Amino acid sequence: MRLLRVATCNLNQWAMDFDTNLRNVKESIARAKAAGAAVRVGPELELTGYGCEDHFLEQDTAAHAWECLKDILSGGYTDGILCSIGMPVIFKSVRYNCQVFCLNSKIIMIRPKISLANDGNYREFRWFSAWTFKDELVDFQLPVDISEVTSQDTVPFGYGFIQFLDVSLAAETCEELFTANAPRIDLALNGVEVFVNASGSHHQLRKLSLRIDSMRNATLACGGVYMYANQQGCDGGRLYYDGCCCIAVNGDVVAQGSQFSLKDVEVLDALVDLDAVSSYRASVSSFREQASHRTNVPFVKVPYKLCKPFESGMVPTGPVEVMYHCPEEEIAFGPSCWLWDYLRRSRASGFLLPLSGGADSSSVAAIVGCMCQLVIKDIENGDEQVKADAMRIGQYKDGEFPKDSRELAKRLFYTVYMGTENSSEGTRSRAKRLADEIGSFHLDVPIDSVVSALLSLFERLTGKRPRYKVDGGSDTENLGLQNIQARIRMVLAFMMASLMPWVHNKSGFYLVLGSSNVDEGLRGYLTKYDCSSADINPIGSVSKQDLRAFLRWAAIHLHYSSLAEVEAAPPTAELEPIRANYNQLDEVDMGMTYEELSIYGRLRKIFRCGPVSMFQNLCHRWCGSLSPSEVADKVKHFFKYYAINRHKMTVLTPSYHAESYSPEDNRFDLRQFLYNSRWPYQFRKIDELVQDMDKDGKWESSTEGELRKRKGVTSAQGGGMGVIAVGSANPSAGS
């Protein structure tokens, strides 16, 4: 038997923090060697951090990466272990995203990435070029100081594999795992048995199964050992890299790392049987036939053995059951870990959250509470780095450290209920009870006097005092009065975040947390520069539907029982007066349900639908529930307010990326922010389609649709898609 012990890892890297990154890389190599591994793979661009963005354009970034590699090579870290180390490399004035293979203080080969990620959150073509020469390996002239350490002038550079005396090994990099014509196909046909993948893959709800299935299928079709390494944590931006390093053999996962963790370094190893790979491949006739007339791939010969001789008691690592988190757990743990990284790396002293008692701000509060629980759990498990960070942030003295999540929350989490005469006792009491359950330092701050002062100032300037619509005012007055309350809350939140630490004789500042969800951002159902404007937002890319499911989960699993009552309450902004015959509700104000918003968002972004194609899609989806004219009204209503409010996305608080239909304007959803909100051409085409459908007589009339609704058929697609009036006023449109 040819037995090979391999190791992969999750590393919590920080873009441009070379000290932290180098320390983590060294620690991971040391742990791999201690486990007896002969091969170690690290994440993509691990020396610099993946999220350096335009810093990659600076010569310093590549130069510092070489300096870090020199430290590793000269320190003996690669003695007796093959290490794949991710870093940018400039070759003939072209910058490449590379894996550098090192063994025994020498560089064996440099493998540039051949398929760059350039969609969604990724912009690799902005900084790197893809390597397109697959027929040969070329000589790369090493930097002088590297050459002095390795005693090498040049090393092989390009696409190929490494042939050892007892095993052949090759690389893929992140995106190449998912490409149609993946490198591993030709490599496997050329006899490569071990594949290492250095990845920088971020968390997205319900995405992990795609990644795991890709690794399984890669080795199921071609056989082989697949080692996957990933970054884990917030490396300085909106993304949370969700780890889950894995090792797969012949279609089975034999080792899986954590998806969410506060650890800086996690190393995973497995003992694999390479003869089982050969046997697996030889048993598949189609593989044998394709391999017999393969296209040859260049390779580097290394006269060195990596495998261990068989000894009694050595048993290859067996398959494990893959662990998937449910979406509610993903919402709890992903943003919690992201917040912890942001908090400790920003050197802030804690968080401040305007807590309204509604679903969104309560979700954020629960996520911070979950963060505190994770910190205490890791301290109890002996993580000294987490303990040291918690002691510094919480400003513990004389060797004290946190032992309880509520006590930790009291030190680093402020919640503030900023009520007005329009606020209900229900939201006030829910906010107070949730704060008590989490342990936050809670304040109840009435702001009516501040609102009144601003209105009095306005009245002195203009001679007029605006009134709410329920009191006889116009839509303009009603909107202005709501926006005053919302914006006062933002100003007060930032004031308290900067001054409350001083009040309590603490150093530093607090980060203000926002709490608008992805659907409100898509619709623009938020006031520009209200409490949606904050330092960071952990739920800005999470849908309302998912948040409500999370609240139900958190009430039980995080032991915040008040969240069940929060989830059951109808969503309301509480910016208008409560009357016996009137109570402000979000879905009525928006003219659409949150479930409808989620459908619109997915069609607009994931399925790339404009107004006309969205109308056509929804006619099929809602056939039998709504007539074409009713579908048209809904689509027009959505796109009207989407266009009016798109400008708000330009100032959206940096948010944790979790959803594939996020409207975030900074990098994920790039579109104009000044639209013709009448959409004259597109809406005219929709009207023409409605007329054609009505002529065909295949659809029920609006009158028939109304009759069906009166009989109780009020939901599209079989349930939950409430049919509501589409002409309601929007309290924050264009504000």
N, C-alpha and C positions, 0 to 999 in steps of 0.2 A: 504493500500500500504506500502511495505517496501522500503523506499527511502534511498539510500546511496550516499553520496557525496565522490567521489574519486579524487585523484590527481596524476599526473605523471609529469615527467620533462625531459628537456634536460640540461645537465651540461657540461660546458667546463672545464674538468679536465686536469691535467698535471701530467704525470707519475712521481712519487716520490716527488712531491711537496705537502706534507701533509697539510701545512698551507692553501694553495689555495683550495685544495680539501675539507678540513673540513669546510672552510668558505662557499663554495658553497653548501655543503650538508645542513648545518645549515640554510642558507638563503632559500633553497628550502622547507625545513620543515616548516619554519616560514611562508612562503607564502601560503603553503598548509593549515596550520592551520587558517590563516587569511581568507582563502576562505571558511572555514567551513568543510574542508575535514576530513573524519574519517580514510582514508587509503592513504598512500603516498608510491610510489615506486620510487627508484632511479636507475641509470645505473649500469651495471655490474662492479664490482670491483671499485666502485666510490671513496672509501677512499684512495686507492693507485694510482688510474689511471689504465686503462686497459693495457697500453703499457709498463709496467715495464720490461717485458721480463726476462732476467736472474737475475734481481734484486729480482724476486719472490723466487729465490733459497736462498736468504739471510734471516736468522732468523729475522734480524732487520725489514724487510718489514712487516712481519706478526705482529711483536710486536708493531710497530708504528700504524698499523691499529687498534689493540686493544686499544691503548692509545687514538686514536681519538674517537673510539666508547665509551670509558669511559667518555670522555668529553661531548659527546652528551647525554648519559644516566644521568650523574650527573647534567647536565644543565637544565633538565626538558623539553628538546625539544620534547620528545615522550609522554608527558602528554596529554592524550585525543586523541591521534592519533596513529594508527598502522603504523609503518615505516618498510619498507624493505630496508636494507642497505647492499650494496655489498662490500665484503672484502675477502681476503684469510684467511683460517683457517686451522691450523695443528691439526689433530686428530690421535692419536696413531702413531705419526711420519710420517703420510701421509698428504700431502698438498692438500686441496680442494678449489675450487672456489665456494664461498658460498653467499647466501642471509641470513642475520640475521634479524629476525622479532622481533621488539621491541615495547612495549606498556607500558605506565605509568612507565617508568624507569626500566622495567624488560625485559629480553629476553624471548620471547615466544617459539621460535624454531629456529634452524639453518638448513637451507636447502642447502645441497651440490649439485653441478651440476652433472647430470647423463649422459649427452651427450656432450662431449667436441668437440670444433671446432679444426680441425687439418688438414686443407687443405688451399690452396691459401696462403693468408697472415697470417694464424693462425697456431700457434704451441703450443696449450694448453697442449698437452701431455708431452711436454718438462718440464713443470713446475707443472702441476696438475695431479691428478688421478681422474677418474670418480667414482662416488658412485654407486655401483652395488647391494647393498642390499635393495630390495624393499619391503620386507615382514615385516619389523619392524623398529621402531624408537628406537635409543639407547641413553644412557645417555652420555652427554659430560661434562667433568669436566671443569668448568670455571676457567680462570686465577684468582689468588688470589685477585688482585686489582679490577677486574670486580665483583667478588663475593661480595666484601665489599660494592660496590655501589648498587648492585641489591638485596643483601641478598639472593642470590641463590647459591647453591653449584654446581648443575648440571642442564642442560636444555636438552630437546629432540633434537636429531641430526639425520638427515636422510631424506628419501623420505616419504612424507605424506602431510596432509593438516591440517588447523586450523579450528575447529568448534566453532564458537561463538554462543551466544544464539539466534541470529537472522540471521546469514549468515555464510556460509562456504567459505573458501578462501585458495588458493594454489598458488604455484610458478612454473614458467618455467624460464629458463635462456637462453637467446639469441638463441643459436643453436637449442635448444629443440623446438622452434617454427617451425623449418623446417624439423625435423626428421620424418621418415615414421611412426614409432610407438611412437607418441608424448605422453608425460605424461598426457596431458590434457584429453585424451580419457578416460582412466580409472578413472581419477579424476572426470570428468563430470558425468560418470555413477555412481559414488559414491555420487553425489549430490553437488559437488563443483560448486559454482555459480560465483565466482570472481577469475580470474587468473591475476597474476602480472608477468610481464616479464622484468627482468633487463638485458639490452643488451649493447654490445659494438660493434656496427655494423658500418662498414666504408662505405664511398661513393664509388659508382662505377656507371659509366654512365648507365642510363636506368635500374637501379636495384630497384628503390624504389617501383615500381608497384608489384614486387615479394613479397616484405615485407608486403605491405598493403593487397594484395590479400591473403597472408597467414593468417593474422589476421582476415580478413573478413571470410575466409573459416573456420577458427577454430571455430568461434562463429556461423557460419551458420550451420555447421554440428552438433555441440553439444550444441548450445545455450550458453549463459553466457555473462559475462562482461570480456573483455580482456584489461588490462592496460599495455601499452608498454612504457618503459623509455629507453633513449639512451644517450650516450655521444655525445658531439657536439664540433668539433674543432680539432686542431692539438695538440695531447698530448705529442709530442716530437719526432715523427717519420714521415714516409712517408704517413701515413694514415690520412684522414680527416673523423672523425666520424660525420655523417650527420643528427644527431638528429631525427626530425620528430616523437616525442613522440605522441602516439595515444591512444584513448579509443574507443573500438568497443563494440557494444551490439547486439547480435542476428544477426550478419551479416552486421550491419550498422556501419560506422564510425561516432561517435557523437562528436569527438573532435580531431583536428590534429594540432600539433605544427610545427614550422618552420623547414625546411630542412637545410637552410644555414643562419647563423646569427653570428654577432659579440658579442652577449650577452653572459655573463658567466652563467647566470641562466635564465631558462624559465620554468614556471610552468603552467600546463594545468589542469583544473578540469571539472568535469561533475557530474550532478545529475542523477543517474540511478535507474530504477525501477526493483527490484529483483523479484517481483511477475510476471513481464513480462517475465523474464527468465523461471520461473517455468511453466507458461502458454505455452510458446513456446515449451519447451521440452515435456510437456504432450500432445501436439497436434501431435507429431510425433510418430506413433505406433512403428516403428523400434527402436527408442531410448528407449521407454518404455520397450520393450521386452528385449533389451540388458541390460538395467539397472536392470531388475528383476533377472538376474542371473550373476551379475557382480562379479569380483574378488575384494575382500575387500582391501582397502588401509588404512594403519594406520593413526590415526589422534590425534591431541592434543585438549582437551576440554578447552575452556576459558570462564568462567562465566562473560561475558561482552557483552554489546550491542553496535553495531556500527551504526545501522540504526537510521534514524530520524522518529519520528511520523509524519503522514501526517498533513499538515497545509494548509489552504487556500492560494492559490497563488504559491504553490510549484509545478512546472512542470518539469518532467524529460527532460533532454537535448535531443533535436531531432537530427536526422541525418544531416550531413553536406556533401557538395560536396568535394571530395578529390581533393587536389591541387597538380598537377604534374608540374614540370618545364620541358620545352623542353630541349633537349641535349645542345643547344647553351647556354641557361641560366645556366645549370649545369656547363659548362666549365667556364662561367663568374664568378659565385658566389662561387662555391666550392673552386677552387684554390685561389680566392681573400681572402676568410676567412682564408684559410690555411696560406697564406702569412702574413696576419695581425697577426695571432697568433705567427708565427715564428719570425716575426720582433719584436714584443713587448717582447717576452720571451727571445730572444737572446740578448737583450739590445743593438742591433745594431742601427745605426742612420739613416739607409735607405737602398735603393737598387741601384745597378749599373748594367745596362744592355748594352752589346754590341748590338746595334740596326743596323741591316744591311739593313733595308727596305724591307726584304723578309717576307714571310707569318709567319714563326715560331717566329722570334724575335718580329715582330709586334704584334703577338698574346699575347706574354708575356707582352709587353708594355701595350696593351689594358687591360689585366687582372690587372696589377698594377693600371692603371687608374680607373678601376672598383672598386678596393679596396679603393682608395681615395674617390670615390663617395659614397661608403657604409659607410665609416667613417663619412663623412659630414652629411649624412642622419641620422645616429644614434645620432650624436651630436645634430642635430636639433630636434630629438625626445626626447632629455633629458637624454641620457645614459651617466652618469657621469664617468663611468669606461672607456669607449671609449674616452671620452673627455680628461681625465687625461692622458691616454696612448698617445694620439695624441699630447698633449702639451709637454710631456716628449720627445717623439721621434723627433718631429719637433723643439725642443729646443726653445719653445716660452717663452717669459719673461713678467713680470709685468701683469700677469693675462690675457694676450692675448691668443686666441685660434683660430684654423682654422675655417674659415667660407665658404671657397670655395675649391672645389676639385683640381683645377688647382694650386691654391696658396699652398695647402698642398703638391701636387706633386713636386712643385719647391723646397720644403725644403727636401724631403726625397727620390727623385728619380732622378738619373743621367742616361742619355742615351748617348752612345758614338758611332758615326759612324767612323769606322776605315777603310778608303778607300785606295785602291792602284790604280796603273795604269790600273788594270783589272776591276775596279768598274765602273759602269755606272752612268750617271747623273740621270737616272730614280730612281735608288735605293737611291741615296744620297738625292734627293729632297723629296721622299716619307718618308724617315726617319725623315727629318727635319719637314715636315708638320705634321706628326703624333706626334712628340715630342711637337710641338706648341699646338696641340689640347689637348693633355693630360696635358701639363704644366710642363713637366720635364725640368731639367737643361741639355741642350743638347750641346755636343761637337762634332766637326768634326775634326778628327785627321788623317791626311795623314801618312801612315806608310811606304811609299816607301823607305825613307832614311834608316830606320831600316832594311828592307829587303835587300837593296843594301849593307849595311855594313856587314851583315852576309854572303852574297854571295861573297863579296870581301875577307873576312876572309877565307872562304872555298877555294877560288881560290889561295890565298897565301899558304895555307896548301897543296893543291893537284895539283896545276897547271892547273886545269880544272874549267870551269864555265858552269853549266848546262843550257840547253835551253828548252823552251816549245815545245811540240810536233808539234804545228802549225808552229813553226820556225825551224823544222827539228830535234828536240830532240827526245830521246827515251821515252818509257813509264816510265822508272825509273826516268829519269830527270824530266819529266812532273809531276810525283807524288811528288817528293821531293820539287819542287818549290811551289806546292800548299800547302804542309804541313808546309813549312816555314812561309807562310803568316798566316795560320790558328793558328799556335802555338804562333806567335808573338802577335796576338790579345789576346790570353789567358793571357800571361804575362803582357801586358799593362793593361788589365782589372783589374787584381788583384792589380797592382801597383796603379792605380788610385783609386780603392775602398778603399785602405788603406790610401792614401795621400790627396785625394781631400777634405775630411772633414777638415783636417789641413789647407789646402790652404784657405778655407772659414771660418777659425777661429771657427770651430765646433769641438766638442768632439766626440769620438767614431770612428766607422768604418762603411763601407757599405758592405752589402752582395752582392756578384756577382751572378746574375741570369743566368742560362743556358737556351737554347732554342731549343734543339733537340727533335724531336717528336718520338713517339713509333715506327713508321715504319722505320725511319732511324736507330734507335737502333737495330731493328730486322735484318735489312739488313747489318748493320755495315757501313752505308753510312755517316761516320763522321770521322774526324781525331782524333786519340787518343791525348788527352791533347790539344784540341783546345778550342773554345768558348763553346763547349758542356761540358767542364770541368768547373764547377762553384761550388758555395756553395750549391745551391738548384735549382731545375728546376720545375716550375709549370705545364709544358705541356709534360714532359717526358713520360707520359703514355697516351697521347692523339693522335689519328690517324690524318694523314694529311687531310683525307676527312672531319673529324669532325672539324678540325681547319679552313678549308676553309669555312665551313658552319658558324662557329662562327664569322669569319671575316665579312661575309655578314650581320649577325645579329648585330654585334657590331657597324658597320658603321651607322646603323639606331638607335639602342636602347641606345648605349653609346654615340652617337653623335660624333663619330670619323669618319668623312666622307672619309678621305683619305684611310681607310681600304678597301673600295670598289675597289680602284685602285690597292692596294697591292694584294688583292685576285685574281684579273683578270690577274696579271702578271704571266708569266710562271716561275716555281721555278728554280732558278739557284744559284750556289755557287759563281760565279764570281771570280774564282781563276785562270782562264786561260785568255789569251789576247782575246779581242773581235776583230774579223776580219769581213770584208765584207761578207765572205763566211762561217763564223763560229761563233757560239754563244753557250757557254756552257749551257746545260740544265740537270737538275737533273735526269729526267726519262730516258734520253738517256744514261747518264753516268752509271746509275744503271742497265740498261738493263731490266727494268720492270717499270710498272706504280705504282703510290701510291695505286691505287685501287686494283691492283693485290697483292701488298704487304700486304694490309689489309686482303685479302682473305687467303693468305699463312699463315699469323700470326694467324688467327682464327682457321684454320685447324690444324696447328702445336700445338697450346696450348689448345684451348677449346675442339677440337675434337680429340686431342692426336694422330695426324697423323705423322708417319714417312714418308720418301720419297716414299715408295711403296704405302701405303694407300692414301697419298695425290695425287699421280698420278691417282689412281683408282677413287678417288672422283672427281677430276677435269675432268677426261674423261667423266663422266656423266654430270657434271655441264656445261662443254663447248662443249658438243656433238653438232655437226652441225656447230660449229664455228671454231674449231681447230681439226686437225687430232691427233691421239695418239702420233705420233712422235713429233709433235709440242708441245703438252702438256708435253711430256717427257723432251724436251729441256728446257722448262720453269721451270719445277720442279727441274731438275738437276742444272740449273743456280742459282736458289734461294738457294738450299741447299749447293752448293759450296761456295757461298759468305757468307751465314749464318755461315758455319763452319770456314771459314778463319777468320772472324771478331768477332767470339763469345768472344774472349779474351777481347774485348773492354767493354763488359758488366761488367767485374770485377772492372772497375774504373768508371762506370757510375755515374754521379752526382745524389745524392739522389733526387728522383722525386716524385711528387704528384701521388698517385696511382688512376687511373681513368678507366683503360681499362683491360678487362679480358684476353687479349692476350699479356700483357706486358712481355717483355723479361728480366725484371729486375733481376739481378743475386743475389742480396743480400738475398732475402727471398722468392720471389714470383715464380721465374722460375729457379729452382735449377738444373743445368746441368754442364757437363764438359766444359772447355774452350779450350782444345786441341783436335781437331778432325782430323781424316783422311778426308780431304776435297774432296778426290776423291770418297768416299762412294762406294768402289768397289763392295761389295756384293749387296747393295741396288740398285745401278744403273744398275748392271747386271740383277737383277730381273725385273726392269722396262723395259730394252731392250727386255727381253724374253716376257713380256706381250705385248709390241708393236708388236713384230713379230707374236704372236698368233692372235692379233686383225687384223693385215694386212692379215693374211692367211684366216681369216673368211670372209674377204671382206665386212664387215659391216660398215667400216669407209671410208670416202673419202680420197684419197691420198693427200700428201702434195701439189702436183701440182694443184689438184683440189681446195685445200684450198687457195693456192695463187691466183688462178683464181677468186675465190669468193671474196677475199680481194680486188683485182683490180676492181671488180665490185661494191665495196663499202661496203661489209660485213666485217667490220674491228673490231667489238667488240664482245667479248664473253658474253654469257648469256644475249643477247638482248640489250646491250648498255653499254658504258662507260669503257669496259675492253679493252683498246687499245692494239692492237697487234703490238709490236715493236721488233726491232732486239735484240737478246739476247747475242750478242758477244761483246758489247761495253766495252770499258775500264772503270774500276772503279777508280775514283781519290783518293780513300782513303783506298782501300783494304789492310788490313794487316798493315796499317801504325800505 
